[in-house]
Amino acid sequence: MKVKSTTADITYEMTEDQIEAAYRYQEFKYRVEDAKGHIYDMFNSCDCDEKAFKEEYGVTYSEILDCAENVAEQFLDDYDCNIPENDEFDFIIWDNMRQLREAKKAVDVK
């Protein structure tokens, strides 16, 4: 299949598998940005205050932001069109925060 670039006057020959891989790659990038947006909304609800965020959620903003790729990957792996996307992102983010808190507790106990 021939694909024409929208940024340069170039046409590429791509197989169906290459097109699918490019689509999945871009979809993942978009979902990472979605995850970061949801995490930022949580941070914003704490008036963008690191201390307030940590008190509210038990993890730092940076710690959960570092999980954005994991959140996106889990979202794509578990996607269910019957669950609203915002709810699914929130559930996955909350679960990642829970895991981070448990990991911190396990380290603190040692």
Secondary structure, DSSP 8 states (H G I E B T S, - for coil): -EEE-SSSS-EEE--HHHHHHHHHHHHHHHHHHHHHHHHHHHHHHTTT-HHHHHHHHSS-HHHHHTTHHHHHHHHHHT--TTS-HHHHHHHHHHHHHHHHHHHHHHHHH-
